Amino acid sequence: RFRSRLLEAPVAAMLVLVALGAVAVRALGTRPAPAGVKVTVLPFAVRGAPDLDYLREGMVDLLATKLDALGTVPAVPTEAVLAHLENELGARPNGLTPEDAGRIARGFDSDLFIVGHVVRVGRAIELSALLFDADGGRAGIATRRADDDAALPAAVDALVRDLVAAR
């Protein structure tokens, strides 16, 4: 009898974890996008602190990787986006207008694109991401705040979840 109770606890815990996982997946809206739908993540504008310049391209990589991991909408590979910008513009911009971003996204046959801003305010870092359809219509917005540099990874994760929910 004691042995059966020892086995029941881990099985019950596993069932609870599976149920919570299913609820989380449903809440995050991680259903796959229709076949062929993809997103282009473009460099973010960085303002307020040169120490955050790495996030201009870093946000492209972070968001694309996290979106791919969620399995909702595949992202155009970061290397392809950055190489295209380098070839087309001769530089990697500090943000793009939605019109330019839409043109670039359509060049990758993307249905969606993401542009955004990173702003340093004191020690805090404000993140905003805008999701557009390829024609420039706004499809969603997400904003998050990291109280300091150490909180940035959690803020980026939350930003991606908010964008997925907005979709």
For each residue, the residues with C-beta under 8 A, 3 or more apart:
1: 4 5
2: 5 6
3: 6 7
4: 1 7 8
5: 1 2 8 9
6: 2 3 9 10
7: 3 4 10 11
8: 4 5 11 12
9: 5 6 12 13
10: 6 7 13 14
11: 7 8 14 15
12: 8 9 15 16
13: 9 10 16 17
14: 10 11 17 18
15: 11 12 18 19
16: 12 13 19 20
17: 13 14 20 21
18: 14 15 21 22
19: 15 16 22 23
20: 16 17 23 24
21: 17 18 24 25
22: 18 19 25 26
23: 19 20 26 27
24: 20 21 27 28
25: 21 22 28 30
26: 22 23 29
27: 23 24
28: 24 25 70 161 164 165
29: 26 72 164 165 167
30: 25 70 71 72 164
31: 72
32: 71 72
33: 37 38 72 73 74
34: 37
35:
36: 111
37: 33 34 73 74 111 112
38: 33 73 74 75 76 108 109 110 111 112
39: 64 67 73 74 75 76 105 110 111 112 113 114 131
40: 75 76 81 101 104 105 108 110 112 113 114
41: 59 60 63 64 67 75 76 78 81 113 114
42: 60 81 85 96 101 104 105 113 114 115
43: 56 57 59 60 82 85 92 93 94 95 96
44: 55 56 59 60 95 115 116 117 118 129
45: 56 94 95 115 116 117 118
46: 49 52 53 55 56 94 95 117 118 119
47: 117 118 119 120
48: 52 119 120 121
49: 46 52 120
50: 53
51: 120
52: 46 48 49 55 118 120 125
53: 46 50 56
54: 57 58
55: 44 46 52 58 59 118
56: 43 44 45 46 53 59 92 94 95 118
57: 43 54 60 61 78 82 92
58: 54 55 61 62
59: 41 43 44 55 56 62 63 116 118 127 129 156
60: 41 42 43 44 57 63 64 78 81 82
61: 57 58 64 65 78
62: 58 59 65 66 156
63: 41 59 60 66 67 75 114 129 156 159 160 163
64: 39 41 60 61 67 68 75 76 77 78 81
65: 61 62 68 69 75 78
66: 62 63 69 70 156 157 160
67: 39 41 63 64 70 72 73 74 75 160 163 164
68: 64 65 71 74 75
69: 65 66
70: 28 30 66 67 160 164
71: 30 32 68
72: 29 30 31 32 33 67 164 167
73: 33 37 38 39 67 112 167
74: 33 37 38 39 67 68
75: 38 39 40 41 63 64 65 67 68 78
76: 38 39 40 41 64 80 81 108 110
77: 64 80 81
78: 41 57 60 61 64 65 75 81 82
79: 82 83
80: 76 77 83 84 108
81: 40 41 42 60 64 76 77 78 84 85 104 108
82: 43 57 60 78 79 85 86 92
83: 79 80 86 87
84: 80 81 87 88 104 107 108
85: 42 43 81 82 88 89 91 92 93 104
86: 82 83 89 90 91 92
87: 83 84 90
88: 84 85 104
89: 85 86 92 93
90: 86 87
91: 85 86
92: 43 56 57 82 85 86 89
93: 43 85 89 96
94: 43 45 46 56
95: 43 44 45 46 56 115 117
96: 42 43 93 100 101 104 115
97: 100 101
98: 101 102 115 130 132 136
99: 102 103 136
100: 96 97 103 104
101: 40 42 96 97 98 104 105 113 115 132
102: 98 99 105 106 113 132 134 135 136
103: 99 100 106 107
104: 40 42 81 84 85 88 96 100 101 107 108 113
105: 39 40 42 101 102 108 110 112 113 132 134
106: 102 103 109 110 134
107: 84 103 104
108: 38 40 76 80 81 84 104 105
109: 38 106
110: 38 39 40 76 105 106 113 134
111: 36 37 38 39 133 134
112: 37 38 39 40 73 105 131 132 133 134 139 167
113: 39 40 41 42 101 102 104 105 110 131 132 134
114: 39 40 41 42 63 129 130 131 132 163
115: 42 44 45 95 96 98 101 129 130 132
116: 44 45 59 127 128 129 130
117: 44 45 46 47 95 126 127 128
118: 44 45 46 47 52 55 56 59 125 126 127
119: 46 47 48 125 126
120: 47 48 49 51 52 124 125 126
121: 48 124 125 126
122:
123: 147 148 149
124: 120 121 145 146 147 148
125: 52 118 119 120 121 145 146 148 149 151 152 155
126: 117 118 119 120 121 143 144 145
127: 59 116 117 118 143 144 145 146 155 156 159
128: 116 117 141 142 143
129: 44 59 63 114 115 116 141 142 143 159 162 163
130: 98 114 115 116 138 140 141
131: 39 112 113 114 138 139 140 141 142 163 166 167
132: 98 101 102 105 112 113 114 115 136 137 138 139
133: 111 112 136 137 139
134: 102 105 106 110 111 112 113
135: 102
136: 98 99 102 132 133
137: 132 133
138: 130 131 132 141
139: 112 131 132 133 166 167
140: 130 131 163 166 167
141: 128 129 130 131 138 166
142: 128 129 131 159 162 163 166
143: 126 127 128 129 159 162
144: 126 127 155 156 158 159 162
145: 124 125 126 127 155
146: 124 125 127 149 150 151 152 154 155
147: 123 124 151
148: 123 124 125 151 152
149: 123 125 146 152
150: 146
151: 125 146 147 148 154 155
152: 125 146 148 149 155 156
153: 156 157
154: 146 151 157 158
155: 125 127 144 145 146 151 152 158 159
156: 59 62 63 66 127 144 152 153 159 160
157: 66 153 154 160 161
158: 144 154 155 161 162
159: 63 127 129 142 143 144 155 156 162 163
160: 63 66 67 70 156 157 163 164
161: 28 157 158 164 165
162: 129 142 143 144 158 159 165 166
163: 63 67 114 129 131 140 142 159 160 166 167
164: 28 29 30 67 70 72 160 161 167
165: 28 29 161 162
166: 131 139 140 141 142 162 163
167: 29 72 73 112 131 139 140 163 164
